[in-house]
Amino acid sequence: MSDPNMAFPWDTFAAESYRVFEEGLHTASREETSLYPRFVVTRREDARPIGVTGYYRAHPVLEGYDLWYAICDPTERGKGYGTEAVAITADYLFSNTHVERLGAVCDIKNVPSYRLLESLHFRREGRLRRALFHHGGWHDAFVYGITREDWKGR
Ligand SMILES: CC(C)(COP(=O)(O)OP(=O)(O)OC[C@H]1O[C@@H](n2cnc3c(N)ncnc32)[C@H](O)[C@@H]1OP(=O)(O)O)[C@@H](O)C(=O)NCCC(=O)NCCS
């Protein structure tokens, strides 16, 4: 039986249980366009894995990566892990690739997700109508982005 506390509330970043989440870390495709988890977020006290971040080529023509992130253990949310993990992932990409832009998309009702992005100075660049399908329905998504220059000047 799936643990509802482990189900991610938004979009396609779904894991039915902690075990499914951990297995996913090992089995996901490493293709640049896939949601392969690139970094594991661990708990400060005991290094237990509690979340993941990743990035993917979101568009066949446009340059840049979109970031994704999840603190999969709900008891560890709201403690700053997500913000720190996304900042480290963005630092990594701006230091190790030539892209000028990083982006992220989130359901318009996913307040923690877009507050995280805004606290890191990502700008809301638009709204994609009916772009996500989850929980049996279509939902709008916000598009966020930050340039290399803005990241440096934060
Ligand atoms: C989105 C997510 C990664 C945020 O990570 P987190 O470690 O919980 O967030 P942080 O503690 O770093 O806080 C990030 C911001 O969200 C705010 N926030 C956190 N939990 C919140 C909540 N339940 N309601 C409203 N705001 C919240 C924080 O106050 C902070 O904003 P601030 O800097 O303006 O104060 C996490 O909630 C999560 O994994 N959610 C489920 C998966 C998901 O939605 N992933 C993103 C898909 S786009």
PDBQT file of the ligand as one rigid body, heavy atoms in Angstrom, charges set to zero:
ROOT
HETATM    1  C1  LIG A 201       9.189  22.559  -2.846  1.00  0.00    +0.000 C 
HETATM    2  C2  LIG A 201      10.153  21.978  -1.801  1.00  0.00    +0.000 C 
HETATM    3  C3  LIG A 201      11.318  21.303  -2.529  1.00  0.00    +0.000 C 
HETATM    4  C4  LIG A 201      10.693  23.125  -0.935  1.00  0.00    +0.000 C 
HETATM    5  O1  LIG A 201      11.746  22.616  -0.138  1.00  0.00    +0.000 OA
HETATM    6  P1  LIG A 201      11.788  22.933   1.437  1.00  0.00    +0.000 P 
HETATM    7  O2  LIG A 201      13.063  22.422   1.985  1.00  0.00    +0.000 OA
HETATM    8  O3  LIG A 201      10.531  22.432   2.045  1.00  0.00    +0.000 OA
HETATM    9  O4  LIG A 201      11.732  24.523   1.395  1.00  0.00    +0.000 OA
HETATM   10  P2  LIG A 201      12.590  25.576   2.224  1.00  0.00    +0.000 P 
HETATM   11  O5  LIG A 201      12.517  25.249   3.677  1.00  0.00    +0.000 OA
HETATM   12  O6  LIG A 201      13.931  25.712   1.617  1.00  0.00    +0.000 OA
HETATM   13  O7  LIG A 201      11.713  26.900   1.959  1.00  0.00    +0.000 OA
HETATM   14  C5  LIG A 201      11.549  27.441   0.664  1.00  0.00    +0.000 C 
HETATM   15  C6  LIG A 201      10.541  28.572   0.706  1.00  0.00    +0.000 C 
HETATM   16  O8  LIG A 201       9.216  28.033   0.767  1.00  0.00    +0.000 OA
HETATM   17  C7  LIG A 201       8.539  28.519   1.920  1.00  0.00    +0.000 C 
HETATM   18  N1  LIG A 201       7.753  27.401   2.414  1.00  0.00    +0.000 N 
HETATM   19  C8  LIG A 201       8.204  26.211   2.843  1.00  0.00    +0.000 A 
HETATM   20  N2  LIG A 201       7.157  25.413   3.175  1.00  0.00    +0.000 NA
HETATM   21  C9  LIG A 201       6.042  26.158   2.947  1.00  0.00    +0.000 A 
HETATM   22  C10 LIG A 201       4.647  25.902   3.072  1.00  0.00    +0.000 A 
HETATM   23  N3  LIG A 201       4.210  24.719   3.505  1.00  0.00    +0.000 N 
HETATM   24  N4  LIG A 201       3.781  26.879   2.713  1.00  0.00    +0.000 NA
HETATM   25  C11 LIG A 201       4.215  28.082   2.251  1.00  0.00    +0.000 A 
HETATM   26  N5  LIG A 201       5.544  28.380   2.101  1.00  0.00    +0.000 NA
HETATM   27  C12 LIG A 201       6.428  27.423   2.452  1.00  0.00    +0.000 A 
HETATM   28  C13 LIG A 201       9.636  28.912   2.887  1.00  0.00    +0.000 C 
HETATM   29  O9  LIG A 201       9.183  29.880   3.810  1.00  0.00    +0.000 OA
HETATM   30  C14 LIG A 201      10.670  29.485   1.922  1.00  0.00    +0.000 C 
HETATM   31  O10 LIG A 201      10.295  30.777   1.486  1.00  0.00    +0.000 OA
HETATM   32  P3  LIG A 201      10.958  32.100   2.087  1.00  0.00    +0.000 P 
HETATM   33  O11 LIG A 201      12.454  31.969   1.850  1.00  0.00    +0.000 OA
HETATM   34  O12 LIG A 201      10.315  33.177   1.299  1.00  0.00    +0.000 OA
HETATM   35  O13 LIG A 201      10.615  32.094   3.550  1.00  0.00    +0.000 OA
HETATM   36  C15 LIG A 201       9.443  20.944  -0.869  1.00  0.00    +0.000 C 
HETATM   37  O14 LIG A 201       8.344  21.574  -0.244  1.00  0.00    +0.000 OA
HETATM   38  C16 LIG A 201       8.981  19.712  -1.594  1.00  0.00    +0.000 C 
HETATM   39  O15 LIG A 201       9.742  18.777  -1.771  1.00  0.00    +0.000 OA
HETATM   40  N6  LIG A 201       7.723  19.668  -2.026  1.00  0.00    +0.000 N 
HETATM   41  C17 LIG A 201       7.190  18.512  -2.752  1.00  0.00    +0.000 C 
HETATM   42  C18 LIG A 201       7.873  18.278  -4.107  1.00  0.00    +0.000 C 
HETATM   43  C19 LIG A 201       7.759  19.474  -4.998  1.00  0.00    +0.000 C 
HETATM   44  O16 LIG A 201       6.721  20.127  -5.017  1.00  0.00    +0.000 OA
HETATM   45  N7  LIG A 201       8.853  19.777  -5.720  1.00  0.00    +0.000 N 
HETATM   46  C20 LIG A 201       8.896  20.910  -6.622  1.00  0.00    +0.000 C 
HETATM   47  C21 LIG A 201       8.227  20.599  -7.910  1.00  0.00    +0.000 C 
HETATM   48  S1  LIG A 201       8.221  22.044  -8.932  1.00  0.00    +0.000 SA
ENDROOT
TORSDOF 0
